[in-house]
Amino acid sequence: MSTPEERSTQASVAAHTRWAGVEDRTAETADARRNSPASFEYWMGEVDPQGRMPHVERVKRAENAKAAYYKKLMAKARAAKAAKAAREAA
């Protein structure tokens, strides 16, 4: 069995080898960017998957959905930090 350091090195070599053969990095990562919660297009698709809403309404809802997602994420992070602080204080 390999050590964590060896596995990390193997993964790094594999990643560098893969990217060395890619001509268009932007095209290669387009799907990942489009499907990321950081992408506004992601939220447009989440609130109106069929694309039936008027554009202005879809934009408003996407903004709200994205804001709600990040607020929940911040709350989870705060809770995790508080739990870690409580464990370390004990």
C-alpha positions in Angstrom: 0.0 0.0 0.0 1.3 3.5 -0.8 1.6 6.3 1.6 -0.5 9.4 1.4 2.5 11.3 0.1 3.0 8.7 -2.7 -0.7 8.8 -3.6 -0.6 12.6 -3.8 2.5 12.5 -6.0 0.8 9.9 -8.3 -2.3 12.1 -8.5 -0.3 15.2 -9.3 1.6 13.4 -12.1 -1.6 12.1 -13.5 -3.2 15.6 -13.5 -0.2 17.3 -15.1 -0.1 14.5 -17.7 -3.7 15.0 -18.5 -3.5 18.8 -18.8 -0.4 18.6 -20.9 -2.4 17.1 -23.7 -5.4 19.5 -23.6 -5.4 22.1 -26.3 -8.4 24.2 -25.2 -8.6 24.4 -21.4 -11.6 26.8 -21.5 -13.6 24.3 -23.5 -12.4 21.4 -21.4 -13.7 23.0 -18.2 -16.9 24.6 -19.6 -19.3 21.9 -18.2 -17.8 22.1 -14.8 -18.1 25.9 -14.7 -21.6 25.8 -16.0 -22.7 23.3 -13.4 -21.0 25.0 -10.5 -23.1 26.8 -7.8 -20.7 29.8 -8.4 -22.1 30.1 -11.9 -25.2 32.3 -12.4 -26.3 30.0 -15.2 -26.5 27.2 -12.7 -29.0 29.1 -10.7 -31.0 30.1 -13.8 -31.4 26.4 -14.6 -32.2 25.5 -11.0 -35.1 28.0 -10.7 -36.5 27.4 -14.2 -35.3 24.2 -15.7 -37.6 24.4 -18.7 -36.8 28.1 -19.4 -40.5 29.1 -19.4 -40.3 32.1 -17.1 -39.8 35.6 -18.3 -36.1 36.5 -18.2 -36.5 39.2 -15.6 -38.4 36.9 -13.2 -35.9 34.1 -13.8 -33.0 36.4 -13.0 -34.7 37.6 -9.7 -35.3 34.1 -8.6 -31.8 32.9 -9.5 -30.4 35.8 -7.5 -32.5 34.8 -4.5 -31.7 31.1 -4.8 -28.0 31.8 -5.0 -28.1 34.2 -2.0 -30.0 31.6 0.0 -27.5 28.9 -0.9 -24.5 31.0 0.3 -26.3 32.1 3.4 -26.9 28.5 4.4 -23.3 27.7 3.6 -22.1 30.5 5.8 -24.4 29.3 8.6 -23.0 25.7 8.3 -19.4 27.1 8.4 -20.2 29.1 11.5 -21.7 26.1 13.2 -18.7 23.9 12.3 -16.3 26.5 13.7 -18.3 26.8 16.9 -18.3 23.1 17.3 -14.6 22.9 16.7 -13.9 25.7 19.2 -16.1 23.9 21.8 -14.2 20.6 21.3 -10.9 22.3 21.6 -11.9 24.2 24.7 -13.1 21.0 26.4 
